[in-house]
Amino acid sequence: MLFRSTQGTLYIPVQSRPNPSLSGGFFWLTEGNSSYNALQVDVTHRVSNGLEFRGNYTWSKNLDINSGLTGAQANNQAQMVLNRNNLHLDWGPSALNATHQASLSALYELPFGHGQRWLNDTAAVERKIVSGWQLNGIGTFLSGFPFTPLVGSNRSGDGDTRNPDRVSINPTFTGPVITGNPNQWFNPAAFILPAAGTYGNIGRGTLTGPGLADVDVSLFKNTAITEKTSLQFRAEFFNVLNRSNYGPPNTTVFSGTAVSPSAGLITTTATNPRQVQLGLKFIF
């Protein structure tokens, strides 16, 4: 049975769950709620002489009660709902919610060679060398994905040992919760263990993980061989700024009753370091 304490907190007495002999199990619910609202802007500007810009931006809010059936599908949130008898506790930002998303791209056909402003009257062989160059760039920018700080154990005693409970907010903590440090992305002092037999009071998806900024640049050279065939040289630079885009932090705040030394630690990256790729394509 479930009881409420005098303070209004849901309390689960020890050994009071429906079947204390059952160590673990799954309840599959054919129920789901979600809400998505967004503002989307897309601007394209074609400038003369082969220069083109495009930019798009999305401001959105995506809410649901669960985003992935397994941790591998949404590793920045718990796999299951906290309390199947009160799904409202899990209503919060979706695991895939990125409040801000922007993309900027540009294309520039370099003005050299045949039919262009510069070096138009060069000899045939030289014209082949200086003509057909194209510079491209694209930047992708996202704000961080939400995550939920967890206790790391079944503090509530509801028997769902595969789904760690959430922490409670420390009412005496002051200062920034998010540190921005990949060694400890959030300050664990901002949270406390909920009382034994109770759920933590922090909401799902309360905190936000690292954002992402990635810039890719490429240089193409198109050379006509015959009327129907051409050769394209490609030099591509991925993550040209070599920015470290971090993955989600470790969301487990406590190890037993003590703060976990790996609370908030980030051990993965969302993108690769700078990569350079050269290629040659025959088009026919």
BARO-459308 format. One record per residue (C-alpha): residue number from 0; residue in three letters; x, y, z. Coordinates in nm, 4 decimals. Example, Ala and Ser with C-alpha at 12.3 -4.5 7.8 and 13.67 -1.06 7.14 Angstrom:
2
@pos=0&code=ALA&east=1.2300&north=-0.4500&up=0.7800
@pos=1&code=SER&east=1.3670&north=-0.1060&up=0.7140
! end
This chain:
284
@pos=0&code=MET&east=0.0000&north=0.0000&up=0.0000
@pos=1&code=LEU&east=0.1033&north=0.3613&up=-0.0571
@pos=2&code=PHE&east=0.0595&north=0.6244&up=0.2132
@pos=3&code=ARG&east=0.1126&north=0.9973&up=0.2324
@pos=4&code=SER&east=0.3028&north=1.1435&up=0.5234
@pos=5&code=THR&east=0.1786&north=1.4453&up=0.7153
@pos=6&code=GLN&east=0.4106&north=1.6628&up=0.5066
@pos=7&code=GLY&east=0.2311&north=1.5559&up=0.1903
@pos=8&code=THR&east=0.5153&north=1.3358&up=0.0675
@pos=9&code=LEU&east=0.4323&north=0.9983&up=-0.0792
@pos=10&code=TYR&east=0.5651&north=0.7361&up=0.1633
@pos=11&code=ILE&east=0.6168&north=0.3662&up=0.0930
@pos=12&code=PRO&east=0.6502&north=0.1606&up=0.4141
@pos=13&code=VAL&east=0.9093&north=-0.1169&up=0.4062
@pos=14&code=GLN&east=0.7807&north=-0.4453&up=0.2612
@pos=15&code=SER&east=0.4479&north=-0.2842&up=0.1675
@pos=16&code=ARG&east=0.4750&north=-0.3143&up=-0.2104
@pos=17&code=PRO&east=0.2210&north=-0.5465&up=-0.3783
@pos=18&code=ASN&east=0.4548&north=-0.8465&up=-0.3952
@pos=19&code=PRO&east=0.7724&north=-0.8160&up=-0.1827
@pos=20&code=SER&east=0.8884&north=-1.1576&up=-0.3077
@pos=21&code=LEU&east=0.9211&north=-1.0251&up=-0.6638
@pos=22&code=SER&east=1.2718&north=-0.8871&up=-0.7125
@pos=23&code=GLY&east=1.2045&north=-0.7049&up=-1.0396
@pos=24&code=GLY&east=0.9694&north=-0.6864&up=-1.3315
@pos=25&code=PHE&east=0.8377&north=-0.4736&up=-1.6164
@pos=26&code=PHE&east=0.5004&north=-0.3091&up=-1.6581
@pos=27&code=TRP&east=0.4371&north=-0.2174&up=-2.0239
@pos=28&code=LEU&east=0.1893&north=0.0643&up=-2.0592
@pos=29&code=THR&east=0.0137&north=0.1373&up=-2.3896
@pos=30&code=GLU&east=-0.0116&north=0.4998&up=-2.2962
@pos=31&code=GLY&east=0.1901&north=0.8019&up=-2.3969
@pos=32&code=ASN&east=0.1463&north=1.1756&up=-2.4029
@pos=33&code=SER&east=0.3594&north=1.4352&up=-2.5752
@pos=34&code=SER&east=0.3421&north=1.7983&up=-2.6736
@pos=35&code=TYR&east=0.5585&north=1.9875&up=-2.9238
@pos=36&code=ASN&east=0.5521&north=2.3595&up=-2.9951
@pos=37&code=ALA&east=0.8063&north=2.5477&up=-3.2007
@pos=38&code=LEU&east=0.8988&north=2.8646&up=-3.3834
@pos=39&code=GLN&east=1.0821&north=2.7981&up=-3.7096
@pos=40&code=VAL&east=1.2652&north=3.0511&up=-3.9259
@pos=41&code=ASP&east=1.4390&north=2.9781&up=-4.2575
@pos=42&code=VAL&east=1.6195&north=3.2445&up=-4.4609
@pos=43&code=THR&east=1.7938&north=3.1996&up=-4.7975
@pos=44&code=HIS&east=1.9832&north=3.4807&up=-4.9689
@pos=45&code=ARG&east=2.1381&north=3.4401&up=-5.3128
@pos=46&code=VAL&east=2.4003&north=3.7024&up=-5.3838
@pos=47&code=SER&east=2.5330&north=3.7673&up=-5.7336
@pos=48&code=ASN&east=2.8585&north=3.6138&up=-5.8553
@pos=49&code=GLY&east=2.7957&north=3.2648&up=-5.7153
@pos=50&code=LEU&east=2.7581&north=3.3488&up=-5.3464
@pos=51&code=GLU&east=2.4682&north=3.1989&up=-5.1480
@pos=52&code=PHE&east=2.3756&north=3.1974&up=-4.7787
@pos=53&code=ARG&east=2.1146&north=3.0006&up=-4.5877
@pos=54&code=GLY&east=2.0227&north=3.0030&up=-4.2218
@pos=55&code=ASN&east=1.7507&north=2.8334&up=-4.0200
@pos=56&code=TYR&east=1.6611&north=2.8474&up=-3.6541
@pos=57&code=THR&east=1.4154&north=2.6535&up=-3.4390
@pos=58&code=TRP&east=1.3041&north=2.7429&up=-3.0899
@pos=59&code=SER&east=1.1025&north=2.4544&up=-2.9489
@pos=60&code=LYS&east=0.9635&north=2.2839&up=-2.6435
@pos=61&code=ASN&east=0.9031&north=1.9111&up=-2.6529
@pos=62&code=LEU&east=0.7323&north=1.7476&up=-2.3528
@pos=63&code=ASP&east=0.6433&north=1.3835&up=-2.2863
@pos=64&code=ILE&east=0.6397&north=1.1197&up=-2.0134
@pos=65&code=ASN&east=0.9125&north=0.8984&up=-2.1649
@pos=66&code=SER&east=1.1299&north=0.9108&up=-2.4759
@pos=67&code=GLY&east=1.2974&north=0.5725&up=-2.5107
@pos=68&code=LEU&east=1.2192&north=0.2134&up=-2.4180
@pos=69&code=THR&east=1.5825&north=0.1459&up=-2.3337
@pos=70&code=GLY&east=1.8706&north=0.3482&up=-2.1982
@pos=71&code=ALA&east=2.0528&north=0.3006&up=-2.5292
@pos=72&code=GLN&east=1.7727&north=0.4842&up=-2.7109
@pos=73&code=ALA&east=1.7821&north=0.7824&up=-2.4751
@pos=74&code=ASN&east=2.0866&north=0.7659&up=-2.2507
@pos=75&code=ASN&east=2.0187&north=1.1069&up=-2.0967
@pos=76&code=GLN&east=1.7052&north=0.9890&up=-1.9163
@pos=77&code=ALA&east=1.5843&north=0.6980&up=-1.7066
@pos=78&code=GLN&east=1.4552&north=0.3988&up=-1.8966
@pos=79&code=MET&east=1.1183&north=0.3815&up=-1.7211
@pos=80&code=VAL&east=0.8665&north=0.6073&up=-1.5516
@pos=81&code=LEU&east=0.9177&north=0.6744&up=-1.1822
@pos=82&code=ASN&east=0.5756&north=0.5723&up=-1.0518
@pos=83&code=ARG&east=0.3298&north=0.3942&up=-1.2795
@pos=84&code=ASN&east=0.0488&north=0.5049&up=-1.0474
@pos=85&code=ASN&east=0.1300&north=0.8709&up=-1.1071
@pos=86&code=LEU&east=0.2521&north=0.9350&up=-1.4615
@pos=87&code=HIS&east=0.2330&north=1.3090&up=-1.4081
@pos=88&code=LEU&east=0.5602&north=1.2836&up=-1.2142
@pos=89&code=ASP&east=0.7345&north=1.2063&up=-1.5443
@pos=90&code=TRP&east=0.5781&north=1.4863&up=-1.7487
@pos=91&code=GLY&east=0.8747&north=1.6969&up=-1.8502
@pos=92&code=PRO&east=1.1200&north=1.7829&up=-2.1287
@pos=93&code=SER&east=1.1680&north=1.5038&up=-2.3763
@pos=94&code=ALA&east=1.5109&north=1.3396&up=-2.3885
@pos=95&code=LEU&east=1.5445&north=1.4716&up=-2.7452
@pos=96&code=ASN&east=1.4341&north=1.8248&up=-2.6630
@pos=97&code=ALA&east=1.6827&north=2.0897&up=-2.7765
@pos=98&code=THR&east=1.5411&north=2.4328&up=-2.7023
@pos=99&code=HIS&east=1.7578&north=2.6086&up=-2.9598
@pos=100&code=GLN&east=1.8703&north=2.4658&up=-3.2935
@pos=101&code=ALA&east=2.0407&north=2.6638&up=-3.5666
@pos=102&code=SER&east=2.2149&north=2.5870&up=-3.8933
@pos=103&code=LEU&east=2.4116&north=2.8285&up=-4.1114
@pos=104&code=SER&east=2.5490&north=2.7378&up=-4.4532
@pos=105&code=ALA&east=2.7254&north=2.9185&up=-4.7359
@pos=106&code=LEU&east=2.8374&north=2.8365&up=-5.0886
@pos=107&code=TYR&east=3.0791&north=3.0448&up=-5.2931
@pos=108&code=GLU&east=3.1879&north=2.9740&up=-5.6493
@pos=109&code=LEU&east=3.5306&north=3.1338&up=-5.6587
@pos=110&code=PRO&east=3.5460&north=3.4007&up=-5.9348
@pos=111&code=PHE&east=3.8411&north=3.2634&up=-6.1269
@pos=112&code=GLY&east=3.8701&north=3.1220&up=-6.4775
@pos=113&code=HIS&east=3.6297&north=3.0782&up=-6.7647
@pos=114&code=GLY&east=3.3291&north=3.3114&up=-6.7500
@pos=115&code=GLN&east=3.4420&north=3.4622&up=-6.4171
@pos=116&code=ARG&east=3.5696&north=3.8016&up=-6.3117
@pos=117&code=TRP&east=3.9321&north=3.7060&up=-6.2643
@pos=118&code=LEU&east=4.1758&north=3.5141&up=-6.4904
@pos=119&code=ASN&east=3.9124&north=3.4814&up=-6.7616
@pos=120&code=ASP&east=4.1551&north=3.5252&up=-7.0517
@pos=121&code=THR&east=4.4184&north=3.2727&up=-6.9503
@pos=122&code=ALA&east=4.5379&north=2.9949&up=-7.1775
@pos=123&code=ALA&east=4.3315&north=2.6766&up=-7.2054
@pos=124&code=VAL&east=4.5477&north=2.4660&up=-6.9720
@pos=125&code=GLU&east=4.5715&north=2.7397&up=-6.7094
@pos=126&code=ARG&east=4.1977&north=2.8019&up=-6.7344
@pos=127&code=LYS&east=4.1368&north=2.4357&up=-6.6500
@pos=128&code=ILE&east=4.3460&north=2.4754&up=-6.3367
@pos=129&code=VAL&east=4.1968&north=2.7987&up=-6.2018
@pos=130&code=SER&east=3.8330&north=2.7340&up=-6.3006
@pos=131&code=GLY&east=3.5621&north=2.5405&up=-6.1185
@pos=132&code=TRP&east=3.6605&north=2.6024&up=-5.7553
@pos=133&code=GLN&east=3.3810&north=2.6093&up=-5.4971
@pos=134&code=LEU&east=3.4075&north=2.6839&up=-5.1256
@pos=135&code=ASN&east=3.1367&north=2.5477&up=-4.8907
@pos=136&code=GLY&east=3.0710&north=2.5751&up=-4.5209
@pos=137&code=ILE&east=2.8043&north=2.4649&up=-4.2748
@pos=138&code=GLY&east=2.7698&north=2.5309&up=-3.9042
@pos=139&code=THR&east=2.5387&north=2.3363&up=-3.6733
@pos=140&code=PHE&east=2.4513&north=2.4664&up=-3.3277
@pos=141&code=LEU&east=2.2298&north=2.3072&up=-3.0615
@pos=142&code=SER&east=2.1570&north=2.3799&up=-2.6997
@pos=143&code=GLY&east=2.1988&north=2.0908&up=-2.4577
@pos=144&code=PHE&east=1.9631&north=1.8001&up=-2.4005
@pos=145&code=PRO&east=1.7848&north=1.7617&up=-2.0649
@pos=146&code=PHE&east=1.8834&north=1.5074&up=-1.8016
@pos=147&code=THR&east=1.7700&north=1.4091&up=-1.4523
@pos=148&code=PRO&east=1.9988&north=1.3665&up=-1.1480
@pos=149&code=LEU&east=1.9427&north=1.0247&up=-0.9898
@pos=150&code=VAL&east=1.9986&north=0.8676&up=-0.6495
@pos=151&code=GLY&east=2.1626&north=0.5524&up=-0.7859
@pos=152&code=SER&east=1.9546&north=0.3136&up=-0.5761
@pos=153&code=ASN&east=1.5973&north=0.2231&up=-0.4928
@pos=154&code=ARG&east=1.5726&north=0.4778&up=-0.2132
@pos=155&code=SER&east=1.1922&north=0.4792&up=-0.2237
@pos=156&code=GLY&east=1.1722&north=0.1047&up=-0.1638
@pos=157&code=ASP&east=0.9054&north=0.0598&up=-0.4309
@pos=158&code=GLY&east=1.0887&north=-0.2512&up=-0.5538
@pos=159&code=ASP&east=1.1869&north=-0.1122&up=-0.8959
@pos=160&code=THR&east=1.5598&north=-0.1694&up=-0.8541
@pos=161&code=ARG&east=1.6308&north=-0.1259&up=-1.2286
@pos=162&code=ASN&east=1.5052&north=0.2316&up=-1.2267
@pos=163&code=PRO&east=1.7011&north=0.4485&up=-0.9781
@pos=164&code=ASP&east=1.5032&north=0.7098&up=-0.7901
@pos=165&code=ARG&east=1.5545&north=1.0829&up=-0.8318
@pos=166&code=VAL&east=1.7308&north=1.3107&up=-0.5900
@pos=167&code=SER&east=1.5751&north=1.5914&up=-0.3894
@pos=168&code=ILE&east=1.6695&north=1.9568&up=-0.4173
@pos=169&code=ASN&east=1.8945&north=2.0882&up=-0.1424
@pos=170&code=PRO&east=1.7006&north=2.3858&up=0.0022
@pos=171&code=THR&east=2.0156&north=2.5408&up=0.1526
@pos=172&code=PHE&east=2.2251&north=2.5336&up=-0.1659
@pos=173&code=THR&east=2.3154&north=2.8618&up=-0.3337
@pos=174&code=GLY&east=2.5097&north=2.9300&up=-0.6520
@pos=175&code=PRO&east=2.5044&north=2.7805&up=-1.0015
@pos=176&code=VAL&east=2.3982&north=2.4166&up=-1.0311
@pos=177&code=ILE&east=2.5574&north=2.3738&up=-1.3747
@pos=178&code=THR&east=2.9337&north=2.4245&up=-1.3570
@pos=179&code=GLY&east=3.0124&north=2.3648&up=-1.7258
@pos=180&code=ASN&east=3.3145&north=2.1569&up=-1.6232
@pos=181&code=PRO&east=3.3275&north=1.8174&up=-1.8029
@pos=182&code=ASN&east=3.4872&north=1.6675&up=-1.4922
@pos=183&code=GLN&east=3.1797&north=1.7631&up=-1.2904
@pos=184&code=TRP&east=2.9111&north=1.9142&up=-1.5119
@pos=185&code=PHE&east=2.6801&north=1.9877&up=-1.2199
@pos=186&code=ASN&east=2.7441&north=2.0568&up=-0.8539
@pos=187&code=PRO&east=2.6270&north=1.7526&up=-0.6515
@pos=188&code=ALA&east=2.5974&north=1.9741&up=-0.3422
@pos=189&code=ALA&east=2.2776&north=2.1099&up=-0.4991
@pos=190&code=PHE&east=2.1039&north=1.7805&up=-0.4159
@pos=191&code=ILE&east=2.0296&north=1.5647&up=-0.1144
@pos=192&code=LEU&east=1.9058&north=1.2111&up=-0.0622
@pos=193&code=PRO&east=1.5283&north=1.1883&up=-0.0245
@pos=194&code=ALA&east=1.4055&north=1.0372&up=0.2986
@pos=195&code=ALA&east=1.4000&north=0.6581&up=0.2911
@pos=196&code=GLY&east=1.0674&north=0.5353&up=0.1588
@pos=197&code=THR&east=0.9999&north=0.8498&up=-0.0462
@pos=198&code=TYR&east=1.0601&north=0.9733&up=-0.3990
@pos=199&code=GLY&east=1.2882&north=1.2700&up=-0.4640
@pos=200&code=ASN&east=1.1239&north=1.6010&up=-0.5489
@pos=201&code=ILE&east=1.3279&north=1.6995&up=-0.8536
@pos=202&code=GLY&east=1.1409&north=1.6920&up=-1.1828
@pos=203&code=ARG&east=1.2316&north=1.4888&up=-1.4885
@pos=204&code=GLY&east=1.4673&north=1.6612&up=-1.7312
@pos=205&code=THR&east=1.5317&north=1.9505&up=-1.4938
@pos=206&code=LEU&east=1.8953&north=2.0104&up=-1.5903
@pos=207&code=THR&east=2.0535&north=2.0662&up=-1.9303
@pos=208&code=GLY&east=2.3622&north=1.8966&up=-2.0670
@pos=209&code=PRO&east=2.6358&north=2.0354&up=-2.2934
@pos=210&code=GLY&east=2.5424&north=2.2119&up=-2.6138
@pos=211&code=LEU&east=2.6929&north=2.1400&up=-2.9544
@pos=212&code=ALA&east=2.8698&north=2.3609&up=-3.2073
@pos=213&code=ASP&east=3.0188&north=2.2086&up=-3.5208
@pos=214&code=VAL&east=3.1615&north=2.3769&up=-3.8312
@pos=215&code=ASP&east=3.2451&north=2.1822&up=-4.1476
@pos=216&code=VAL&east=3.4251&north=2.3320&up=-4.4486
@pos=217&code=SER&east=3.4872&north=2.1868&up=-4.7934
@pos=218&code=LEU&east=3.6641&north=2.2906&up=-5.1122
@pos=219&code=PHE&east=3.5561&north=2.1430&up=-5.4477
@pos=220&code=LYS&east=3.7229&north=2.1608&up=-5.7850
@pos=221&code=ASN&east=3.5095&north=2.0634&up=-6.0850
@pos=222&code=THR&east=3.6953&north=1.9998&up=-6.4092
@pos=223&code=ALA&east=3.5140&north=1.9191&up=-6.7329
@pos=224&code=ILE&east=3.6791&north=1.6430&up=-6.9342
@pos=225&code=THR&east=3.4284&north=1.5967&up=-7.2146
@pos=226&code=GLU&east=3.0741&north=1.7190&up=-7.2726
@pos=227&code=LYS&east=2.9337&north=1.4388&up=-7.0524
@pos=228&code=THR&east=3.2158&north=1.3628&up=-6.8120
@pos=229&code=SER&east=3.3943&north=1.5591&up=-6.5426
@pos=230&code=LEU&east=3.6339&north=1.5133&up=-6.2538
@pos=231&code=GLN&east=3.5685&north=1.6492&up=-5.9053
@pos=232&code=PHE&east=3.8360&north=1.6979&up=-5.6419
@pos=233&code=ARG&east=3.7063&north=1.7312&up=-5.2839
@pos=234&code=ALA&east=3.8895&north=1.8488&up=-4.9720
@pos=235&code=GLU&east=3.6614&north=1.8214&up=-4.6681
@pos=236&code=PHE&east=3.7340&north=1.9418&up=-4.3163
@pos=237&code=PHE&east=3.4978&north=1.8119&up=-4.0467
@pos=238&code=ASN&east=3.4848&north=1.9938&up=-3.7124
@pos=239&code=VAL&east=3.7385&north=2.2355&up=-3.8585
@pos=240&code=LEU&east=3.7596&north=2.4301&up=-3.5293
@pos=241&code=ASN&east=3.8401&north=2.1058&up=-3.3452
@pos=242&code=ARG&east=3.5845&north=2.1873&up=-3.0766
@pos=243&code=SER&east=3.5169&north=1.9350&up=-2.8024
@pos=244&code=ASN&east=3.1430&north=1.8621&up=-2.8057
@pos=245&code=TYR&east=3.0683&north=1.6633&up=-2.4937
@pos=246&code=GLY&east=2.8164&north=1.3859&up=-2.4409
@pos=247&code=PRO&east=2.5746&north=1.3666&up=-2.1465
@pos=248&code=PRO&east=2.7144&north=1.3626&up=-1.7918
@pos=249&code=ASN&east=2.6906&north=1.0806&up=-1.5428
@pos=250&code=THR&east=2.3557&north=1.1447&up=-1.3769
@pos=251&code=THR&east=2.4121&north=0.9303&up=-1.0653
@pos=252&code=VAL&east=2.4696&north=1.1680&up=-0.7765
@pos=253&code=PHE&east=2.5039&north=0.9270&up=-0.4839
@pos=254&code=SER&east=2.6885&north=0.6031&up=-0.4215
@pos=255&code=GLY&east=2.5075&north=0.4567&up=-0.1253
@pos=256&code=THR&east=2.4558&north=0.7543&up=0.1047
@pos=257&code=ALA&east=2.7704&north=0.9410&up=-0.0027
@pos=258&code=VAL&east=2.8216&north=1.1623&up=-0.3060
@pos=259&code=SER&east=2.9580&north=0.9613&up=-0.5978
@pos=260&code=PRO&east=3.3078&north=1.0684&up=-0.7103
@pos=261&code=SER&east=3.1883&north=1.0416&up=-1.0725
@pos=262&code=ALA&east=2.8754&north=1.2558&up=-1.0273
@pos=263&code=GLY&east=2.8473&north=1.4846&up=-1.3301
@pos=264&code=LEU&east=3.1529&north=1.3331&up=-1.4987
@pos=265&code=ILE&east=3.1476&north=1.3357&up=-1.8803
@pos=266&code=THR&east=3.3341&north=1.0507&up=-2.0496
@pos=267&code=THR&east=3.2081&north=1.0710&up=-2.4097
@pos=268&code=THR&east=3.1982&north=1.3198&up=-2.6934
@pos=269&code=ALA&east=2.9135&north=1.3842&up=-2.9361
@pos=270&code=THR&east=3.1395&north=1.4564&up=-3.2352
@pos=271&code=ASN&east=3.4809&north=1.3441&up=-3.3536
@pos=272&code=PRO&east=3.7918&north=1.5631&up=-3.3386
@pos=273&code=ARG&east=3.8919&north=1.7498&up=-3.6536
@pos=274&code=GLN&east=3.9055&north=1.5222&up=-3.9557
@pos=275&code=VAL&east=4.0422&north=1.5941&up=-4.3032
@pos=276&code=GLN&east=3.9249&north=1.3930&up=-4.6015
@pos=277&code=LEU&east=4.0496&north=1.4132&up=-4.9602
@pos=278&code=GLY&east=3.8649&north=1.2552&up=-5.2494
@pos=279&code=LEU&east=3.8464&north=1.2350&up=-5.6257
@pos=280&code=LYS&east=3.5176&north=1.1651&up=-5.8041
@pos=281&code=PHE&east=3.4696&north=1.0798&up=-6.1698
@pos=282&code=ILE&east=3.1266&north=1.1926&up=-6.2912
@pos=283&code=PHE&east=2.9798&north=1.0497&up=-6.6117
! end
